[in-house]
Amino acid sequence: MLERRRRDNRTVGFWCFNPGLGFKKLLKLNPRSVILTSGTLTPLRSFQQELLTDFPVKIENKHVITPAQAKISVITHGVGGVELNFSHKFRDVEAA
């Protein structure tokens, strides 16, 4: 049976879910360049709105990869053949 950890200290976290506020703070540092790359930034206009900024230089491709370019795998075992189990019950067990 898993040992339950006792929590003596309480923590309160305040989360900001507006990425634009963090990006504005970054831009105040006057970086020479900010390069954002991803396969999921399209449409770029909505991404710019989320970051509360306008990108002066943009490269946006409209293509989609073909099925032959994608590889989908399910990994069931880790190093040494240990079965991977990500259920809540095994959250504190390193080997699972």
KETOR-988927 format. One record per residue (C-alpha): x, y, z; residue in one letter; residue number from 1. Coordinates in pm, 1 decimal, m for minus. Example, Ala and Ser with C-alpha at 12.3 -4.5 7.8 and 13.67 -1.06 7.14 Angstrom:
<pts>
+----------+----------+----------+----+-----+
:       xx :       yy :       zz : aa :   i :
+----------+----------+----------+----+-----+
:   1230.0 :   m450.0 :    780.0 :  A :   1 :
:   1367.0 :   m106.0 :    714.0 :  S :   2 :
+----------+----------+----------+----+-----+
</pts>
This chain:
<pts>
+----------+----------+----------+----+-----+
:       xx :       yy :       zz : aa :   i :
+----------+----------+----------+----+-----+
:      0.0 :      0.0 :      0.0 :  M :   1 :
:    126.8 :    346.8 :    m79.0 :  L :   2 :
:    228.0 :    568.9 :    207.0 :  E :   3 :
:     29.9 :    891.4 :    222.0 :  R :   4 :
:    228.8 :   1208.9 :    273.1 :  R :   5 :
:    116.7 :   1445.0 :    544.3 :  R :   6 :
:    101.5 :   1805.6 :    441.6 :  R :   7 :
:    168.5 :   2048.3 :    724.0 :  D :   8 :
:    208.7 :   2357.4 :    508.8 :  N :   9 :
:    m55.4 :   2503.9 :    282.2 :  R :  10 :
:     27.9 :   2686.3 :    m37.3 :  T :  11 :
:   m191.1 :   2928.8 :   m223.3 :  V :  12 :
:   m105.3 :   2983.7 :   m587.8 :  G :  13 :
:   m229.9 :   3263.5 :   m808.2 :  F :  14 :
:   m216.1 :   3170.2 :  m1174.2 :  W :  15 :
:   m239.3 :   3409.8 :  m1462.8 :  C :  16 :
:   m391.1 :   3243.0 :  m1766.5 :  F :  17 :
:   m323.8 :   3538.4 :  m1994.5 :  N :  18 :
:     m1.9 :   3462.0 :  m2185.2 :  P :  19 :
:     m1.4 :   3817.0 :  m2320.1 :  G :  20 :
:     90.6 :   3960.2 :  m1981.2 :  L :  21 :
:    400.1 :   3742.0 :  m1958.7 :  G :  22 :
:    492.4 :   3813.0 :  m2321.1 :  F :  23 :
:    463.4 :   4191.1 :  m2266.6 :  K :  24 :
:    702.4 :   4156.0 :  m1972.8 :  K :  25 :
:    944.1 :   3967.7 :  m2197.7 :  L :  26 :
:    923.4 :   4237.0 :  m2466.5 :  L :  27 :
:   1004.0 :   4508.7 :  m2209.9 :  K :  28 :
:   1349.7 :   4348.8 :  m2185.8 :  L :  29 :
:   1403.7 :   4460.3 :  m2550.5 :  N :  30 :
:   1514.2 :   4129.6 :  m2700.4 :  P :  31 :
:   1672.5 :   4148.9 :  m3046.4 :  R :  32 :
:   1467.1 :   3853.6 :  m3165.0 :  S :  33 :
:   1187.0 :   3631.4 :  m3046.5 :  V :  34 :
:   1139.7 :   3318.0 :  m3253.0 :  I :  35 :
:    821.5 :   3120.8 :  m3195.7 :  L :  36 :
:    787.5 :   2792.0 :  m3379.0 :  T :  37 :
:    521.5 :   2528.2 :  m3361.1 :  S :  38 :
:    299.8 :   2318.9 :  m3578.1 :  G :  39 :
:     m5.8 :   2447.9 :  m3393.0 :  T :  40 :
:     27.1 :   2827.0 :  m3405.2 :  L :  41 :
:   m209.7 :   2860.6 :  m3700.0 :  T :  42 :
:   m402.9 :   3082.7 :  m3735.7 :  P :  43 :
:   m128.4 :   3322.5 :  m3643.1 :  L :  44 :
:   m364.2 :   3619.6 :  m3604.6 :  R :  45 :
:   m540.8 :   3464.9 :  m3303.6 :  S :  46 :
:   m204.5 :   3369.4 :  m3152.4 :  F :  47 :
:    m88.0 :   3732.7 :  m3183.5 :  Q :  48 :
:   m404.9 :   3842.2 :  m3003.7 :  Q :  49 :
:   m338.4 :   3596.4 :  m2721.5 :  E :  50 :
:     12.3 :   3740.2 :  m2678.5 :  L :  51 :
:   m119.8 :   4098.5 :  m2700.0 :  L :  52 :
:    131.7 :   4189.5 :  m2969.8 :  T :  53 :
:    183.0 :   4211.6 :  m3343.9 :  D :  54 :
:    469.3 :   4026.6 :  m3509.1 :  F :  55 :
:    646.3 :   4246.8 :  m3765.4 :  P :  56 :
:    792.0 :   3945.0 :  m3948.2 :  V :  57 :
:    582.4 :   3631.3 :  m3998.0 :  K :  58 :
:    625.3 :   3308.5 :  m4189.3 :  I :  59 :
:    314.6 :   3095.1 :  m4195.0 :  E :  60 :
:    272.8 :   2783.5 :  m4405.2 :  N :  61 :
:    m68.7 :   2657.3 :  m4504.5 :  K :  62 :
:     34.5 :   2296.7 :  m4571.1 :  H :  63 :
:    m49.5 :   1988.8 :  m4370.3 :  V :  64 :
:    173.2 :   1685.5 :  m4344.0 :  I :  65 :
:     76.3 :   1365.0 :  m4519.2 :  T :  66 :
:     m4.4 :   1046.3 :  m4324.0 :  P :  67 :
:    328.7 :    902.0 :  m4441.8 :  A :  68 :
:    509.7 :   1180.5 :  m4251.8 :  Q :  69 :
:    345.7 :   1097.7 :  m3917.2 :  A :  70 :
:    442.2 :    817.8 :  m3681.7 :  K :  71 :
:    208.2 :    723.4 :  m3401.4 :  I :  72 :
:    329.2 :    486.9 :  m3130.6 :  S :  73 :
:    204.5 :    362.6 :  m2796.8 :  V :  74 :
:    481.6 :    301.2 :  m2545.4 :  I :  75 :
:    373.2 :     43.5 :  m2288.8 :  T :  76 :
:    708.0 :    m45.1 :  m2129.6 :  H :  77 :
:    998.6 :    165.4 :  m2011.4 :  G :  78 :
:   1366.0 :     97.6 :  m1959.9 :  V :  79 :
:   1437.4 :   m257.3 :  m1849.8 :  G :  80 :
:   1093.0 :   m377.7 :  m1960.5 :  G :  81 :
:    906.9 :   m214.4 :  m1670.9 :  V :  82 :
:    538.6 :   m168.1 :  m1758.2 :  E :  83 :
:    439.6 :    199.8 :  m1761.8 :  L :  84 :
:    135.3 :    277.9 :  m1549.4 :  N :  85 :
:     29.3 :    642.8 :  m1520.7 :  F :  86 :
:   m281.5 :    587.7 :  m1312.2 :  S :  87 :
:   m333.3 :    798.5 :  m1000.9 :  H :  88 :
:   m275.5 :    497.1 :   m777.6 :  K :  89 :
:     88.8 :    472.8 :   m894.6 :  F :  90 :
:    175.1 :    845.7 :   m885.9 :  R :  91 :
:    441.8 :    804.1 :   m615.0 :  D :  92 :
:    590.0 :    476.8 :   m743.5 :  V :  93 :
:    904.0 :    544.5 :   m949.7 :  E :  94 :
:    914.7 :    201.8 :  m1111.4 :  A :  95 :
:    554.8 :    212.0 :  m1242.4 :  A :  96 :
+----------+----------+----------+----+-----+
</pts>
